[in-house]
Amino acid sequence: MDPLDRIDELIAMVEQARSVPMSRNNCMLDRGELIAILDEMRADLPADLRRAAALLEERDKIMEAGKREADRIISEGEAEHARLVSVNEITVSAEHEGARIIAEARAEAQRLRDEVDDYVDTALANFEQFLTRALASIERGRDKMHALREIGTFAGDEADRPLPF
């Protein structure tokens, strides 16, 4: 029987007990019956207390295991958070470094294009000057040839004469 039921039984016994004459709070109980109920309760209590203590101990173990698991999960979450933040920082840093390298490469490519354009322009200008002088020389030679032909220098045996230029 449950200890609470036993206590209820004791209360009912006291309530039903006959009052002592001339007293309002005192009553007469069967001593043997009351002692028997209390002995049974005393015998049952240690087992109930042991079960309650075991249940409390088991509850404490479960609570401690739950706390350890929660701490482990929190620790893993914090570690993962730190890793992700680190990865994010590395990614951002790498993106900035990549952008800097690309900007430098573009600037270097533009500088090289400008140098090549200047070199080609200089080479073409030199070639233009060479061609201009060559054309002027050719034009002078043709003019001289036309002038000599007009004055008759080329009359006679042409094979015997040296070329004028």
C-alpha positions in Angstrom: 0.0 0.0 0.0 1.2 3.5 -0.8 2.5 5.5 2.2 0.1 8.3 1.5 -2.8 5.9 1.6 -1.5 4.7 5.0 -1.3 8.3 6.3 -4.9 8.8 5.1 -5.9 5.7 7.0 -4.2 7.0 10.2 -6.0 10.3 9.8 -9.3 8.5 9.4 -8.6 6.4 12.5 -8.0 9.6 14.5 -11.1 11.3 13.2 -13.2 8.3 14.0 -11.7 7.7 17.5 -13.9 8.3 20.5 -13.1 11.4 22.4 -11.8 11.3 25.9 -14.5 12.5 28.3 -14.1 16.2 29.2 -11.6 16.8 26.5 -12.1 18.1 23.1 -8.6 17.4 21.5 -7.8 14.0 23.1 -9.1 10.7 21.8 -8.9 7.0 22.5 -7.2 4.8 19.8 -6.4 1.2 19.6 -2.8 1.1 20.4 -2.1 -2.2 18.8 -3.8 -1.3 15.5 -2.0 2.1 15.4 1.4 0.5 16.1 0.8 -2.2 13.5 0.0 0.5 10.8 3.1 2.6 11.8 5.4 -0.5 11.7 4.1 -1.4 8.2 4.8 2.2 7.2 8.3 2.1 8.7 9.0 -1.2 6.8 7.6 0.2 3.6 9.3 3.6 3.9 12.9 2.5 3.4 12.0 0.7 0.2 10.1 3.8 -1.0 12.8 6.1 0.1 15.4 4.0 -1.7 13.3 4.0 -4.9 12.8 7.8 -4.6 16.5 8.3 -3.9 17.3 6.0 -6.9 14.9 8.0 -9.0 16.4 11.3 -7.9 19.9 9.9 -8.6 18.9 8.7 -12.0 17.3 12.1 -12.7 20.5 13.8 -11.7 22.5 11.5 -14.0 20.2 12.2 -16.9 20.3 15.9 -16.2 24.1 15.8 -16.0 24.3 13.8 -19.2 21.9 16.3 -20.8 24.0 19.2 -19.6 27.2 17.6 -20.9 25.6 17.0 -24.3 24.3 20.5 -24.4 27.8 21.8 -23.5 29.3 19.6 -26.2 26.8 20.8 -28.8 27.4 24.4 -27.8 31.1 23.9 -28.0 30.9 22.3 -31.4 28.6 25.1 -32.6 31.0 27.7 -31.4 33.9 25.9 -33.1 31.9 25.6 -36.3 31.0 29.3 -36.1 34.6 30.2 -35.6 35.6 28.0 -38.5 33.0 29.6 -40.8 34.0 33.1 -39.7 37.6 32.2 -40.4 36.7 30.7 -43.8 34.7 33.8 -44.5 37.5 36.1 -43.5 40.0 34.0 -45.6 37.5 34.2 -48.5 37.1 37.9 -48.2 40.8 38.4 -47.9 41.4 36.2 -50.9 38.8 38.1 -52.9 40.5 41.4 -52.0 43.9 40.0 -52.9 42.5 38.6 -56.2 41.0 42.0 -57.0 44.3 43.7 -56.2 46.3 41.3 -58.4 43.8 41.7 -61.3 44.0 45.5 -61.0 47.8 45.3 -61.1 47.7 42.9 -64.0 45.4 45.3 -65.9 47.6 48.2 -65.1 50.7 46.3 -66.3 48.9 45.2 -69.5 47.9 48.8 -70.2 51.5 50.0 -69.5 52.8 47.3 -71.9 50.2 48.3 -74.6 51.3 51.9 -74.2 55.0 50.9 -74.6 54.2 48.8 -77.6 52.1 51.6 -79.2 55.0 54.0 -78.6 57.5 51.6 -80.1 55.4 50.8 -83.1 54.6 54.5 -83.6 58.4 55.3 -83.5 59.2 52.5 -85.8 56.6 53.6 -88.3 57.7 57.2 -88.1 61.3 56.1 -88.8 60.1 53.9 -91.7 58.1 56.9 -92.9 61.1 59.1 -92.9 63.2 56.4 -94.7 60.4 56.0 -97.3 60.1 59.8 -97.7 63.9 60.1 -98.3 63.8 57.1 -100.6 60.9 58.6 -102.6 62.7 62.0 -102.7 65.8 60.3 -103.9 63.8 58.3 -106.5 62.0 61.5 -107.6 65.4 63.4 -107.9 66.8 60.4 -109.9 63.8 60.4 -112.3 63.9 64.2 -112.6 67.6 63.9 -113.5 66.9 61.2 -116.0 64.2 63.2 -117.6 66.4 66.3 -117.7 69.3 64.3 -119.3 66.9 62.8 -121.8 65.7 66.2 -122.8 69.1 67.6 -123.4 70.0 64.6 -125.4 72.6 62.9 -123.2 71.0 59.6 -123.9 71.5 60.0 -127.7 73.9 57.6 -129.4 75.2 54.3 -128.2 73.7 53.7 -124.9 75.5 50.5 -124.3 78.9 52.2 -124.3 78.0 54.8 -121.7 78.0 54.2 -117.9 74.8 54.6 -116.1 74.5 58.1 -114.4 73.7 56.8 -111.0 
